[in-house]
């Protein structure tokens, strides 16, 4: 009996060590999943019985409705694998393979027939009091998150920020965070919440990520009208 007691006591540290290892491993896997290092399974809208929204507008007359055109243009831009860097460009749009979060939106809309460089500048001139800027600079104003939020408040359709209303979220919508912006993907997670197409940092792993449920800074959701 004395021998069995010693054997049990000697096994106890091993059991504790294994338990701690499992807890640490589980926490690491959870963290990597939340950071999108571990890929998340994707589902299309049809999986949840959600009809794809079709815009009645085709701004550039290419035979593709605006909603689908924006989404396709965003994917085409991100397929170039832009590197993250904030810089000023004389022509407004980055032309050297670099960019930031606002460029995902700008190139997406440009491909659908909307030149945000010109449109945002015109709106600033018309509604200067709504924009917190000292001097107008058309080459950079449309590449600032706050300016785009104000511009879309003036021109786009405001939509819900409630993630439980999954049918109200469609690929090609614009999603705005406090200091970040992206485009809603047409792919969804297991809850039906869409992924986001975005470019947030030089350390980001992939451009299409399941981030909406893990952020607490969502401020607006728009659809181009």
N, C-alpha and C positions, 0 to 999 in steps of 0.2 A: 504494500500500500504506500509505503514511504517512497519507493522507487517510482510508482505511477504518479504520485504527486509532483515529484521533481520533473518528470517527463512532461507533464501537463504544463508546469510553470515554464519550462524551457521552450515549449511551442508557442506560448502566449505572445512573446515579442514578434515572432514570425507572423502570426495571425494579424497583429496590429499593423505591422509593416505592410503586409499585403493589402489590408483594408485602406490604409493611407494612400498606397500606390494607386488603388482603384479609384479612390475619390479624386486624387490629383489628375489621373488620366481622364476621368469623366469630365472634370472641370475644363481640362485643356481641349477636349473634343468639343464641348459646348461652346467655348470661347472661339475656337476656329470656325465652328459652324456659324456663329453669330457674325463673325468678321467676313463671312463668305469665302474663306480659304478653302473650306470643304464645300463643294458645289451643292446647290439646292435643287431638288427635283422640280421640273417645270411642267405646267399644264396649260393647255390653251383654253380660251373662253368657252368653247363648246363643251368642255368637260364639266362645266358648272351650269350649262344651259343658258349661257349669256350670249345674246346676239351681238355681233360686231357692228359698232356704229359706223354708218356711212355718211360722210358730210355731203350736203347738197351743193357744195361749192368746189370748183376746180379752178383755182386762181390762175394757174399758169397754162391752162388749156391743154394739158398733156394726156388727158383721158383717165387720169387717176384722181380720185376725190381727195380733197385736202387732208383729211384725217389719215388716210393710208399713205399719201404722198409725204407727209411730215415724218411718219414712222420709217418709211423706206429711206428717206434722205438722211435721217439720223443714223440708221444702220450703215448706210454707205459711207458716211463720214467716219464713224467709229471703226469701220473695217480698215481704214488707213492707219489705225493704231497710233493716234496722236499722243505725243509725250506731253506731260504736264509742265507748264511754265507760264507764268503771268508776264506778259510783255506788251509793249505798245507797238501798233502797226499803222503805218501811214495810210494804208488802204482800209483800215478797220479790221478786216477779216485776216486771221493768221494765215500765212502762206508758206510756212517753213516746217510743217510737221509738228508744231507745238500748239497748245491751246489750254483753255480752262473750262469750267463747267458751263459758263454762258455760251461758249462756242458750240456746244452740242445742240443747244436750242437754236442758236443763230443759223448754223448750217442746215439744220433740219427744216427750218422755215424758209430759208433761201432756196432750197431745192424744191419747195412747193410753191414758190412764186412770191414770197414775202421777204423783202429786204429790210431787216430790222435796223440796219444802220440808218437808212433814210426814214423809216417809219417812226422809230423812237425819237429821232431828232425833231421831226415835225410835231410830235406830241409834246415834247418838252417845250418847244416854242409856243404851242397853243395853251399849255397848262403849266407854265413855269413854276407856279406857286405850289404845285403838288410834288415837285422834284427837289430833293435836298442837294442841289449842286450850285457851285459858285459861277462857273463858266461853262458854256456849252462846248463840247468837243465831240463831234459826230463819230470820230474814230474810236472812242473808248466808252462813251455813254451807254451804248447798246450792249456793252460787255460787262455791265455791273448788275448784280442780282437785284438790288433795291430798285434800280431804274426799270428793269424788266417787270418786276412785280407791279409797279405803278402803271406801266404801259398796258399790261394785260388787264389790270383792274379797269382801265378806260376802254379797252377794245375787245376783250375776249369774254367768253361766257364763264361766270364763276360757278364752280361746282363744289360738291361736298368734300370735306376732309375726313369724314367718318369712314374708316376702313371696313366697317361691317357692311356698308352698302356697296358690295363688290361689283354689282351690275352698273354702278355709276362711274366706274373707272374703266377707261378705254385706252388702248394703245394709241399713241399720238397726242394724248393730253399733256399738259405742262404741269409739273409739280414743283412748288416753291418751298424751300426751307428758309430758316432765318438767315443763313449765309451761304446758301447753296441752291442750285436749281437743276432740274433734269427733265427727261421726257418719259412718260409712262410707257412701259413695254406691253406688248400683246401677249406676253407669257405670265403665268401666275404661279404662286406657291400652293401648297396643299390646302390652304384656307381660302383660296380664291383671290388673295390680295396680289396685285400685279408687281412684277419686278420693275426696276427703274433703270433706264439707260442714262448714264451720267459719267462725269469725269471729275472726281473730287480731290485727287492728290497724286503725287508721283509714286506713291506706294500702293495704289489701288490695284487689286487683283481682278482683272476683268472689268468690262464696261457695263455689263448687264447684271444687276445684283438685286437680291431680295433684302431691301433695306427699310421699307416703309414701316413695318411693325417694330423695328428696333430703334427708331429715332423718335425723339420727343420734341423736335423743332419744326414740325410740319406746319406751315402757315397758310398755304393757298393751293388751289387746284383749278386749272383753267382749261377751256377748250377753245380753239381758234374758231371764230364765228365767220 
